[in-house]
Amino acid sequence: MAAEDLGPLLEVRHVHKSFPVSGSARVDVLKGIELTIEPGKLTMLRGRSGSGKTTLLNLLGGLDRPTEGEIVFRGSRIDEWSDKRLTVLRRKEIGFVFQSFALLPLLTAWENVELSLRMAGTPRAQWKERTDRCLELVGLAKRAHHRPFELSGGEQQRVAIAKAIAHRPALLLADEPTAELDTQMAARIIGAFRDIIGAEQIAICMTTHDSTLWEAADVVYQMADGRIVPA
């Protein structure tokens, strides 16, 4: 079945998020967000720093809960789930990529990816084939036995992406994954995302303020002052 026939993977319905600042005062960070993430699509949340992109991404991944509204993953309201159930969801269904690469410096690229499979509880018999596959998808098969300090920033980020998809998540969330990279390296990251989507029909949602990347997305949501606004 084609990805477009599966229906939404994740829906955000009238989501608000506020945080206490002092006494009874609160600051509203998200103000009535509505969006949909489809399987097999690259969705970008674009906007300036402070627009609410990272806060929204944390809600999508079950790392935080909305003050109001619904986060619906595969038809279930995950904003109502227990912390334990959300932990299982993240371990099995969601991958995360951040600006910092979070690689273990003494391990090779291959060993970093394999370690993520061990931690996810993937059967041992699948480790080698899946690790090789993930490094191939991000274009690093020939750099598999290099340690992080022997890799460029763009290569380290691609190893982090390979780690994040190793357990075959349905959704990959990436917070400004190209922010520390030059234009050429950023383009390679987006190319890796497109290859991963084509090969595995994963949904990818990333935040960015880089206008040179927007044309590569299937869907773009413009954020400003905690709202989705016309692009």
N, C-alpha and C positions, 0 to 999 in steps of 0.2 A: 504494500500500500504506500502510495506517495505521501511525503511528509505533509503536503498541503491538505490531504484528506483526513488527517488525524485530529483536526481541531486544535484549539489553543493549548499550548503546554502550560502556560502560566498567565493568569489574569490579575490585574490590579484594579480594584473597584473602589473609587471614592476614598482613597487613602490619605489620611492626615497623620503627621508625626510632629509632636512637640516635645520640648525638653525643659525641665525646670532650670531657672537661672539664679533666682534669689527669692527667698521667702515663698510666697504663693505665685510669683511671676513665672511665666513660661514663654519660650520663644517658639514660634511656629516655623518648622523647617520644611515640611511638605504640606501642601494645601489643596487637597482634592484631586490626587493623581489618578488618572485612568490610563491604562495601557495594556497591551497584549503582546505576548511573546510566542511565536509560532515555531514548531519543530523545523529544523533544517534552514533556519534563517539567521542572518547576522543583524542584530538590532543594536543601534548605537544611541546612547543617551548623551546628548551634546549640551554644553553650556559652560559658563564661566565658573571659576572657583566660588563656592558658596551658594550655588544654585540648587543644591540638594541632591546631586547625582549620587554621591557615595552613600548618603543616608538611604536613598531609595534602593541602591544595590544591596545594602545590608538587609533590608526588609525582604527583597526577592530571595535572598539566600537563607532566610530564617535565622539570621544572626541577631535580629532585633524584631520587635513587634510594632505594628502601627498603633497610634493612639485611637484612631477611628478608621473604619473601612475594612476591606477584605483582601487577603492575598490567597489566590486560588491556584493550586498546583495539581494538574491532572484531575480537576473536578473536586478537589478537597480543600477546605479552608485551613491552610497551615497556620494561619495566625491564631487559631484556637488550639493548636496541638501543644502537648507537653514538651518541655525542654528535651526530655529523653527521646521522644519521637522525632523531634527536629534534628537531633544529633544523628540519628539513623538515616534520615532523609539526606542530610549533607554528605554522609559517608557513602551512600549508595547512588544518589541521583544528581548531585551537584558538585561541580569542580570550581575552584577559586584561583584566580591569578591576580597578583597585586603588583604595584610598582617595584617593590623590593622582591628580589628573585627567590629568597628563602631557600637557597640550596645549601646542603651540607658541604663545607669546603674540602673535607678530606676524602669525599666520595667522588667517583667519576660521574659523568652525565648518566651513564647507563645504570650505575648503582643508585643514584638519586631517584631515578624513575622506578627501578625495581623495588626500592624501599617503600615507595607509596603503595605498591601492590601488596607488599607484606602487611602494611598497616591497615589496608582496606579489607584484609582477610581473603584475598583472591587465592584460589587453589594454587599450590606451588607449581604444579605441572604447567600452568599458564604463564608463569613469570617471564621466562625468556622470550617466548614468541610475542607476548604483549609488549614487553619493553622494547624489543627490536622494532615492532610495528609503530609504536608511538614516536620513537626517535626518527623513524623514516618519514612519518607524516609531517614532522616539523623540519625536515631537511637536514638532520644531524646524524644520520647513520654513520658517516665517516668521522664524526667527532665524539663518538660514544664513549671512548676511553680516556677522554680529557677531563681534568678536574676544572672546577669553575674558574680558577685564576688563569687557566690556559685558554679561556673562551672570551670572546667579546661580550659586551653588554647585551647585544641583540641575540647572541647565541645562548647566553645564560637565561634570557627571558623565554626563548624557545624550549629550553630544557624544563623550565617551570611550567610551560604550557603542556609539554609531554607528561609531566607528573600529574597535572590537573585532570587530564583526560584518560589516564591509565586505567582507572576503575570503571570506564565506560559510562560516565554520567549522561543524563539526558540534557542537562543545562550547564553551560560554562559561563561563569560570571567573571569579568575582567575589569578591574578598577584602574583606569589610566595606564594600561599595559605598555604604552609607547612613550610615556611622558619623559623618560630619561634617555630616549634614543634619538639618533639623528634621523633625517627624513628617509634615507635608504633603509636603515634598520627597521624603522617603523613600517615601511612598505612590506618588508619581509614578514613581519609579525602578522599583518593583515593577510598576506598571501598564505601564511600557515593556517590562519583561521578559515580561509576559504577552502583550502585543501581538506581540513578536518571536517568541515560541514559536508563537503562533497562525498567524503569517504564514509562518514559515520552518521550523518543526518542529525548531528547534535545541534541544539539551539545555543547560540552564543549571544550574550548581552554584555556590551562593554561601555564604559564611560570614556569620554574624550572631550578635549577642548580644541583639538587639532582639526582645523577646517579642511586640510588636505586629505583627510581619511574618509570624510562623510560620503563621498560618492561610491565607496566600496560597500556600503551597507545596503541591506535589503529594506530596512526600516530605520528611520531616524526620528527620535523624539527630541525636540528642542525644549530645554528646561531653563527657566528664569525665575528667581525668587520663589522657589518651591512649587512651581506650577509647570504643567505642560503648556507651551504657547505655540502659536503658528510659526513655522520655520521661515 
